[in-house]
């Protein structure tokens, strides 16, 4: 399969490295140094158990990709999606599928500006990855990647699934892909967002009672918003799932925490903002998430204001 | 007048210093070192224009005060009020008035546990003061102190007023003392509280658009809560007042900012919490202030959790 990956951040490099084992992969990035480094030295991946592997996908600047791809995998930050697609229209032909595994929800709305719904696939992955240095990522842990679409043909989804599976990536087609995306959103829009505001690790949210109360409130609002979309989640089960995750990953720091720490823009609009949007669509109040969006945007301004 | 001041923090020392010029003043504090220092060296006050004056009130540990006072002036942190009064009952006799000039609102509810309503006076002051070192404060700026009570006799209020005025403190009896207290609360529950969360100076709230949007939202909620109490504020006027204050004091840092920076408990329950309480009494929603209370309590936990 000819696969173009938009964005060679930590996740783009991880998936690019894996997928290049059995597919023709090109990573597209705006950072010339990164592109040159990948073309020269490939991508190194440190696996959770310590082994380091090297993979050799190609890399290119925007617009300099390989022409029409079978699959465009979108891994840029949420706020860059529109721009990344606009600058790489040459990748998208009449048979190209576009898959987003980005954090948050609502990306398909942007993708629809560039490709018809029957060639848009959404998904979510449990893999995580962080950058050790240019061209070198730490694979923090694996897990299943879920993809799905109510508009795509089953055969198209199966072709994508098979390409991933051949490359060693555990992947499943989910009938209820929106549920899978919301399950991840529940964590990101509650716990992850709060670690950005508090500038702490995940475990703090269990150690501080008022912090946990806020986490719970954000989960309750998000579940109500998701159920407004007809998804039928059970509040107490979701709260228990987030609690378990915090118990197991207490020493972990989130990417949105690091974005605020380092003065970068965050993906809060695609995360907490997606909960607010679902709330508005369904007349479910989400005051907590509205505040989180505003708080995090204000914190993004701290360096520059 | 025989005046006992509970709490020899920056404000207690400022008022203690001034009032001791014409009254018998004892500062009560739990910190033995502070008490000894004041008894030995007095209090030095650096005035805004640079002059330094020394005043010599007495100081004592809790329970060691001078017996029944004419006036007990409460200047401990909001969360210490109940404890401070319980440990200093010996100061309160059948003719003792108790005056709170503490930040926030709702302190009179605690005072009522110790003294009847007709001897409770509430107020607010525009003075500000910060500690330079033990026994030495910087008088940041003056302004009118307002006192009032719907239960006290006018004569009692006038005696307090006169004692303050003789000591060089500008003071007025306000018919609408709750309005004066809310005017200060509008600033503290919006701008000051946000500087604690963002860990910035006041000017940031004007420089960052999302930060200002939050400030405005908190003001709007607080005005609605105050108006639920029958106070009849005009939203746009209050917003304009807060904006002017930020324009003039942009480089200033708030005490609640410093509390969070230094890992201390804050007075958020008497500030944002007072807005939430007024909202609840009057069925006015204050979701922003509820979040601010929870956020700040969580941030108080950062050092210990």
Interface residues (C-beta under 8 A of the other chain):
Chain A: X194 X197 X198 X200 X204 X207 X208 X209 X210 X211 X213 X214 X217 X287 X288 X291 X294 X295 X297 X298 X299 X300 X301 X302 X305
Chain B: X194 X197 X198 X200 X204 X207 X208 X209 X210 X211 X213 X214 X217 X287 X288 X291 X294 X295 X297 X298 X299 X300 X301 X302 X305
